[in-house]
Amino acid sequence: MQIRYSEKAVKQLKKINRSDKNSAKLIIGKIEDYANNPSGNFDVKVLKGRLADFKRLRIGNYRVIFDEQFNILNIYEVKHRKEAYK
């Protein structure tokens, strides 16, 4: 599966990388693992409410908001769990 990052997600990952390089590496690694094997053992949930078209991938204290379309994984946001759903 191909991975596409939005500009917002790239900025958020860069910000995380500046403060916590290990978390940034872990996030990118888990996203790549999910793209290679979406049926694996991942903490993924379909969101509800205004975000009902998206899914979230939980990686430690961070949440990745994404959707899947035609074998493409679109990453929209990567945020700390306290800020992820605002």
C-alpha positions in Angstrom: 0.0 0.0 0.0 1.3 3.5 -0.9 1.5 6.1 1.9 0.7 9.8 1.3 1.3 12.4 4.0 -0.6 15.7 4.0 1.4 18.9 4.5 -0.1 19.2 7.9 1.0 15.7 8.9 4.5 16.3 7.7 4.7 19.5 9.8 3.4 17.7 12.8 5.9 14.8 12.4 8.8 17.3 12.1 7.6 19.0 15.3 7.5 15.7 17.1 10.9 14.8 15.7 12.4 18.0 17.1 11.2 17.2 20.6 11.2 13.4 20.7 13.1 11.6 18.0 12.3 8.1 19.3 8.6 8.7 19.1 8.9 10.1 15.6 10.8 7.0 14.4 8.2 4.8 16.1 5.3 6.6 14.5 6.8 6.3 11.0 7.7 2.7 11.5 4.2 1.8 12.7 2.6 3.6 9.7 4.8 1.7 7.3 4.1 -1.6 9.1 0.3 -0.9 8.9 0.7 -0.1 5.2 2.5 -3.4 4.5 0.0 -5.5 6.5 -3.3 -3.7 7.4 -4.8 -6.9 8.8 -2.0 -7.2 11.4 -2.3 -6.6 15.1 -2.8 -2.8 15.2 -4.9 -0.6 17.5 -7.1 0.9 14.7 -10.6 2.2 15.2 -13.2 3.9 12.9 -14.0 7.3 14.2 -17.5 8.6 14.9 -19.2 12.0 14.7 -17.7 14.6 12.4 -14.6 12.5 11.8 -16.7 9.4 10.8 -15.0 9.1 7.4 -11.6 8.5 9.1 -9.8 5.9 11.1 -7.2 6.4 13.9 -4.1 4.4 14.6 -2.9 4.5 18.2 0.8 4.7 18.7 1.8 5.2 22.3 0.6 8.7 23.2 0.1 9.7 19.6 -2.8 9.3 17.2 -2.6 9.1 13.4 -5.8 10.2 11.6 -6.0 8.5 8.2 -8.2 6.9 5.6 -7.6 4.2 3.0 -8.6 4.6 -0.7 -7.7 2.4 -3.6 -4.6 0.9 -2.0 -3.4 4.4 -0.8 -3.0 5.2 2.9 -3.7 8.9 3.3 -2.2 10.3 6.5 -4.0 13.6 7.5 -2.8 14.3 11.1 -0.3 13.0 13.7 -1.1 14.5 17.1 -0.7 13.9 20.8 -3.6 12.1 22.2 -4.8 15.1 24.2 -5.1 17.2 21.0 -6.0 14.6 18.4 -9.8 14.9 18.3 -10.2 18.7 18.6 
